């Protein structure tokens, strides 16, 4: 279904104002933008990316490709990677964590702060989000909505169109730039009104509501918690490795990552550095195992037994494992590790 003519981007000289929108690619943020376009407000959407799953490679609302929808309805999209700023709040969140390692409040403040800075640079008028009052217990209850507005420096200039009638009027509403009567009063976790609006606006391809943030994933959170407990400063390689393989903690300074499949093996090798030891069983289907930390004789042998456990020859009494570090190569003949022993050192 083509978009209604009133849903397409207003030209700069005819628009009533300019809004900066936080755009995940999901339905709620899309609807917030549609409500602005309907009122002849020019929209520039910001799609944020992090090292924790909010990228363009998955179908969750956090990581959906924003461009098809932007092209269909004619608004602009800018990609913004939060990089080290986001890592800093993951290491030390001011407002605590959710059920797992998610730092929803700090995350929202950071995104809104970056949106405010961008708004000021391009001389836009206000910021728009798709937040719905009461939808998410960690970040979208009224006191958290007020907190993020204050801490981001957007007091009076942060409009949440889907719940606007349940919130204080903002500057664009008070000035008449935005007609408050055309905004919504949605509350809670139900999706009925959003689905009705999607049909009205011709929104047909959008992901189901689900977090794409790895910080909400139990397994990933366990690995990250272990890493933070044993690492002074997170690196991008550390974070990339958390997404793949099986993780085992050998001692306080040493861990290993064992590939589950060829894609894992390739990712692990891309993160390997010259001082890392990597192991595999040559000549048979084998994971790549990366040893990070103290490459003592005992740790290398442990890593070899674990590699043997997950290779195609795991039922053999002994398996030859090749360990390499820079220019050195070592052959070890080991018994595959037992599952009962691995259960004590697994971190995922």
C-alpha positions in Angstrom: 0.0 0.0 0.0 1.6 3.4 -1.0 1.8 6.0 1.8 -1.0 8.6 2.0 0.3 11.9 0.5 0.0 13.6 3.9 2.4 11.0 5.3 5.4 12.0 3.2 8.2 14.3 4.2 7.4 18.0 4.1 9.7 20.2 2.0 12.0 22.4 4.1 10.3 25.7 3.1 6.7 24.4 3.8 7.3 22.5 7.0 6.0 23.8 10.3 9.0 22.7 12.2 11.9 20.2 12.3 11.9 17.2 14.7 14.8 14.8 15.5 13.3 11.3 16.0 14.9 8.3 17.7 14.2 5.5 15.2 14.8 1.9 15.9 12.9 0.7 12.8 10.2 -0.8 15.1 6.5 0.1 15.0 6.3 2.5 17.9 9.1 4.8 16.7 7.7 4.6 13.1 4.3 5.7 14.3 5.8 8.6 16.2 7.4 9.8 13.0 4.1 9.3 11.1 2.3 11.5 13.5 4.8 14.2 12.9 4.7 13.9 9.1 0.9 14.1 9.3 1.3 17.5 10.9 3.8 18.7 8.2 6.8 18.5 10.6 10.1 17.7 8.9 11.8 14.7 10.5 15.4 13.6 10.7 15.6 10.2 12.3 18.6 8.9 14.3 19.2 5.2 14.4 21.7 4.3 17.1 24.1 1.4 17.1 26.2 -0.2 19.8 28.4 -3.2 20.3 25.6 -5.0 22.1 23.4 -6.1 19.3 21.8 -2.8 18.2 22.9 -3.0 14.6 21.4 -3.6 11.2 21.9 -7.4 11.1 18.9 -8.7 12.9 15.1 -8.5 12.7 14.5 -7.2 16.2 13.1 -3.7 16.6 16.4 -2.6 18.0 18.3 -3.7 14.9 15.9 -3.3 12.0 17.1 -1.7 8.8 15.6 1.8 8.9 16.1 2.7 5.3 13.2 1.0 3.5 10.6 2.8 5.7 12.5 6.1 5.4 12.5 5.8 1.6 8.9 4.9 1.5 7.7 7.8 3.6 10.4 10.3 2.6 12.2 11.2 5.8 15.9 11.3 6.5 17.9 8.8 8.5 21.3 9.3 10.1 23.2 6.3 11.6 25.0 7.1 14.9 27.3 4.6 16.6 27.6 5.2 20.4 30.9 3.4 20.6 32.9 3.9 23.8 30.3 6.1 25.3 27.9 3.2 25.5 30.7 0.8 26.8 31.3 3.3 29.6 27.8 3.2 30.9 27.7 -0.6 30.6 30.8 -0.8 32.8 29.4 1.8 35.3 25.7 2.5 35.0 24.5 5.5 37.1 21.0 4.2 37.4 21.5 0.5 37.8 20.7 -2.5 35.7 17.6 -4.4 34.8 17.0 -8.2 35.3 20.2 -9.0 33.4 23.0 -6.6 32.4 20.7 -4.1 30.6 21.2 -0.4 31.5 18.0 0.9 30.1 17.8 4.2 31.9 21.4 5.2 31.3 21.1 4.0 27.7 18.0 6.2 27.1 19.7 9.2 28.6 22.7 8.7 26.4 20.6 8.4 23.2 18.5 11.4 24.1 21.6 13.5 25.0 23.1 12.7 21.6 19.9 13.5 19.9 19.8 16.9 21.7 23.3 17.7 20.6 22.4 16.8 17.0 19.2 18.9 17.3 21.3 21.9 18.4 23.8 21.4 15.6 21.2 21.3 12.8 19.0 23.9 14.6 16.0 21.6 14.8 13.1 22.4 17.2 12.5 19.3 19.3 13.1 15.5 19.8 10.5 12.8 19.2 10.5 9.2 20.5 8.1 6.2 20.2 8.0 5.6 24.0 4.7 4.5 25.4 3.8 5.2 29.1 3.9 2.0 31.1 5.1 -0.2 28.2 8.5 -1.1 29.7 8.9 -1.4 33.4 12.6 -0.4 33.5 12.5 2.7 31.4 9.0 3.8 30.4 7.2 4.4 33.7 6.4 8.0 34.4 9.2 8.8 36.8 11.8 7.3 34.4 10.3 9.3 31.5 10.7 12.5 33.6 14.2 11.5 34.7 15.5 10.8 31.1 13.9 14.1 29.9 15.7 16.1 32.6 19.1 14.4 32.5 19.3 14.6 28.7 18.7 18.4 28.8 15.5 18.1 26.8 13.0 19.4 29.4 10.0 20.8 27.4 11.5 19.7 24.1 11.0 15.9 24.2 7.7 14.9 22.6 6.3 11.3 23.0 3.5 11.4 20.5 2.0 8.0 21.3 1.4 9.0 25.0 1.4 12.8 24.6 -2.1 13.4 26.0 -1.0 11.6 29.2 2.1 13.8 29.7 2.7 17.5 30.2 2.4 19.6 27.1 5.7 20.3 25.5 7.1 23.5 23.9 6.1 22.5 20.3 2.6 21.8 21.5 2.3 25.0 23.5 3.6 27.1 20.7 1.1 25.6 18.2 3.8 24.0 16.1 2.3 20.6 16.9 -1.5 20.1 17.4 -1.8 18.2 20.7 -5.3 17.0 19.7 -3.9 14.9 16.9 -1.6 13.0 19.2 -2.3 9.8 21.1 -3.0 8.7 24.7 -1.7 5.1 24.6 -0.7 3.5 27.8 0.5 0.0 28.9 1.7 -3.0 27.0 -1.3 -3.6 24.7 -0.7 -3.1 20.9 -4.3 -2.7 19.6 -4.1 1.0 19.0 -0.7 0.8 17.4 -1.9 -1.9 15.0 -4.9 0.2 14.0 -2.6 3.2 13.3 -0.2 1.0 11.3 -3.1 0.1 9.0 -4.2 3.7 8.7 -0.7 4.9 7.8 0.1 2.0 5.5 2.9 0.5 7.6 3.1 -3.1 6.5 6.7 -4.4 7.2 7.8 -4.0 10.8 9.4 -6.4 13.3 7.5 -7.8 16.3 8.3 -6.0 19.5 11.4 -7.6 21.1 14.6 -6.3 22.4 17.6 -6.6 20.1 19.9 -5.7 22.9 22.2 -8.5 24.0 22.3 -7.0 27.5 18.8 -8.5 28.1 20.0 -12.0 27.1 20.7 -14.3 30.0 23.7 -16.2 28.4 25.3 -13.0 27.1 24.8 -11.3 30.4 26.5 -14.2 32.2 29.5 -13.9 30.0 29.7 -10.1 30.3 29.4 -10.3 34.1 32.3 -12.7 34.2 34.3 -10.5 31.9 33.7 -7.4 34.0 34.8 -9.3 37.1 38.1 -10.2 35.5 38.9 -7.3 33.3 39.9 -3.7 34.2 38.8 -2.3 30.8 36.5 -3.7 28.1 37.9 -3.9 24.6 36.0 -4.1 21.3 37.6 -7.6 20.8 36.3 -8.7 24.2 32.8 -7.6 23.3 32.8 -9.2 19.9 33.9 -12.5 21.3 31.1 -12.5 23.9 28.7 -13.0 21.0 30.1 -16.3 19.8 31.1 -19.7 21.0 31.3 -21.4 24.3 33.1 -19.6 27.1 35.1 -21.2 29.9 37.0 -19.5 32.8 40.2 -21.4 33.6 41.5 -19.0 36.3 41.1 -15.4 37.2 43.4 -14.3 34.4 42.5 -16.8 31.7 39.5 -17.8 29.7 38.9 -19.7 26.5 36.4 -19.3 23.7 35.4 -22.5 21.8 33.7 -22.1 18.4 30.3 -23.9 17.9 30.4 -23.8 14.1 32.3 -22.5 11.1 30.9 -18.9 11.5 32.0 -18.9 15.1 35.5 -20.2 14.1 35.8 -17.4 11.6 34.7 -14.7 14.1 37.1 -16.1 16.7 40.0 -16.0 14.3 39.2 -12.5 13.3 39.6 -11.5 16.9 42.8 -13.4 17.5 45.9 -11.3 18.3 49.5 -12.4 18.0 49.9 -13.2 21.8 46.8 -15.4 21.8 47.1 -19.2 21.7 44.6 -20.9 19.3 44.0 -24.6 19.2 42.2 -27.0 16.8 42.2 -30.7 15.9 43.6 -30.9 12.4 42.2 -33.3 9.9 38.8 -33.6 11.5 35.9 -31.3 12.0 37.0 -29.1 14.9 36.2 -25.9 16.7 38.8 -23.2 16.9 39.6 -22.5 20.6 41.1 -19.2 21.6 43.0 -19.0 24.9 43.1 -15.5 26.3 45.3 -14.8 29.4 48.1 -16.9 30.9 49.3 -19.5 28.4 50.8 -21.8 31.1 51.4 -25.5 30.2 48.5 -26.4 32.4 46.1 -23.9 30.8 47.1 -24.9 27.3 46.5 -28.6 28.1 43.1 -27.8 29.6 42.2 -25.9 26.5 43.3 -28.8 24.4 41.1 -31.3 26.3 38.1 -29.0 25.8 38.9 -28.6 22.1 39.0 -32.4 21.9 35.6 -32.6 23.6 33.9 -30.6 20.9 35.7 -31.9 17.8 34.4 -34.7 15.5 36.8 -37.2 17.2 35.4 -36.6 20.7 34.6 -40.3 21.2 38.1 -41.4 20.6 40.2 -42.2 23.7 42.8 -39.6 22.7 42.9 -36.8 20.2 45.8 -34.8 18.8 45.4 -31.1 19.2 47.6 -28.4 17.6 48.2 -25.3 19.6 49.8 -22.2 17.9 51.1 -18.9 19.2 52.8 -16.5 16.8 55.5 -18.6 15.2 55.4 -21.5 17.7 53.4 -24.7 17.2 52.8 -27.5 19.8 51.2 -30.9 19.3 49.4 -32.3 22.3 47.7 -35.8 22.6 44.9 -35.5 25.2 41.8 -37.2 26.4 38.6 -35.2 25.6 37.3 -33.3 28.6 34.3 -34.7 30.5 31.1 -32.8 30.6 30.9 -33.0 34.4 34.3 -31.3 34.6 33.3 -28.6 32.1 30.2 -27.7 34.1 32.3 -26.1 36.8 34.2 -23.7 34.5 31.5 -22.9 31.9 30.3 -19.2 32.0 27.5 -19.5 29.5 
